[in-house]
Amino acid sequence: MDDLSMNDLFLQKKLLRQEVKHRKSLQNPDDYFRASATIMNKLEQLPEFNDAAIVLAYWSVPGEVFTHDFVKRWSESRRILLPSVDGDTMLIKEYNSENSLIPGDLYGIPEPDGQIFTEYELIDFAIVPGVAFDRNNNRMGRGKAYYDKFLSSIKTFKAGVCFDFQMFDEVPADENDILMDVVITEFN
C-alpha cells in the first residue's frame, strides 16, 4: 500500500472513530445495558461458544458491550482469559475473580493479576470488542493493533461484539486487520 493510500486509510479510520464516539455519547444507560445483555445472550447461543472450554473475553470499559456479568458467570464453568497489555504487546491472563483484577497500564483497564497464559492453541473462542465492524466481518479497533497482532498468531473462532450503531456497510481495512468469524449486534 502506498503512502497516499495509507494516509487515506488513517484519515478514514480517524473520522469513523469520531463518528462512533459521538454515537456512543447519545446512548442512554438503560439502552446500553439492555443491548449489552441481548448481544451477550446471542453470543451464548452460538454452537462454537457452547463447545468452548477456554474463552478469551474482555473486561469492558464504558462504551463497550458490557461483559462483567458474563465473565463472572461463565468463569464458574469455563476458563475465562482476559487481555493484559505490556507496552505494545497484548498478553493473556486467566480470570479468577473480580477481586483479582488490577488497573492495567493501558487506559487503566482492569486486568487479571496472575500468570501469563501462553498456550494459545488451547483457546477455543475469542470475544473481540471493536470501535466499528462491517457486514463483511471486518473490525476496526482503537488504532494500536493489540487485537490484530494477537489474533494473527492464533487460530480460534472470533466473535466480534458491538452495538448496532457500530455496524457499518464497510469499515476501512487493510491486510493487517483480522476478520471476525461472526459479528453480533443486538439486531442481527
C-alpha positions, 0 to 999 in steps of 0.5 A: 500500500502506498503512502497516499493510500495509507494516509487515506486509510488513517484519515478514514479510520480517524473520522469513523472513530469520531463518528462512533464516539459521538454515537456512543455519547447519545446512548442512554444507560438503560439502552446500553445495558439492555443491548449489552445483555441481548448481544451477550445472550446471542453470543451464548447461543452460538454452537462454537461458544457452547463447545468452548472450554477456554474463552478469551473475553474482555473486561469492558470499559464504558462504551463497550458491550458490557461483559462483567456479568458474563465473565463472572458467570461463565468463569464458574464453568469455563476458563475465562482469559482476559487481555493484559497489555505490556507496552505494545504487546497484548498478553493473556491472563486467566480470570479468577475473580473480580477481586483479582483484577488490577488497573492495567497500564493501558487506559487503566483497564482492569486486568487479571493479576496472575500468570501469563497464559501462553498456550494459545492453541488451547483457546477455543473462542475469542470475544473481540470488542471493536470501535466499528465492524462491517457486514463483511466481518471486518473490525476496526479497533482503537488504532494500536493493533493489540487485537490484530497482532494477537489474533494473527498468531492464533487460530480460534473462532472470533466473535466480534461484539458491538452495538448496532450503531457500530455496524457499518456497510464497510469499515476501512481495512487493510491486510493487517486487520483480522476478520471476525468469524461472526459479528453480533449486534443486538439486531442481527 
